[in-house]
Amino acid sequence: MLRARIAVLVSGGGTNLQALINAEKSGELRDGEIVLVISNVAGAYALERARMAEIETLTLVRKELGGRAAFEARLQRELEDHGIELIILAGFLSILSPEFTAKWPDRIINVHPALIPSFCGKGYYGLKVHEAALSYGVKVTGATVHFVNEVPDGGRIIAQKAVEIEDGDTPEILQKRVMEQAEWVILPRAAQQVSKEIVEGRI
């Protein structure tokens, strides 16, 4: 069976990566295959999750490579060498340049822990997103999976799922609920949808 070759880019613990690995094992992600996990942080636990799932790993640290241009040139080379067709950003805390994203139109997807266009763009990542949602006083937040283009969090939306904010929520509690109820649900679904479109030649 023809499957889209996926690389997942990570920076931390890899909970979204684990959701993708679980989806592939269960057959929810059936038109895509995770063949490579790349971290820009040495020792990220996401790499261990990949190894346990027998997925090839790679660590590319921007500073060690001499800056963004060198990092992206090496990243591009590795993706090409592995025949990658879809890139999934799963907690990848580095903004890719417009020059890089232009090489992968409709082939990079990202999960963001808010309902875009709220609480998104430059500087909105990790707990900062949830802190902003709570300080603003919104009653509903959630997660969004979108295509990546030259504008941070500005690409076309693929999927969204709402999560209610509850009394007593802290940024940490809200982060956990958004991951469990939204991110881990819609990211595998979106990965399957885009993989299917790639396999069928629609993108």
PyMOL commands that set and color helices and strands:
alter all, ss='L'
color gray80, all
select helices_A, chain A and resi 15-26+45-52+62-65+68-81+98-101+127-136+171-199
alter helices_A, ss='H'
color red, helices_A
select strands_A, chain A and resi 4-10+32-39+56-59+86-89+108-112+140-147+157-164
alter strands_A, ss='S'
color yellow, strands_A
deselect
rebuild
show_as cartoon
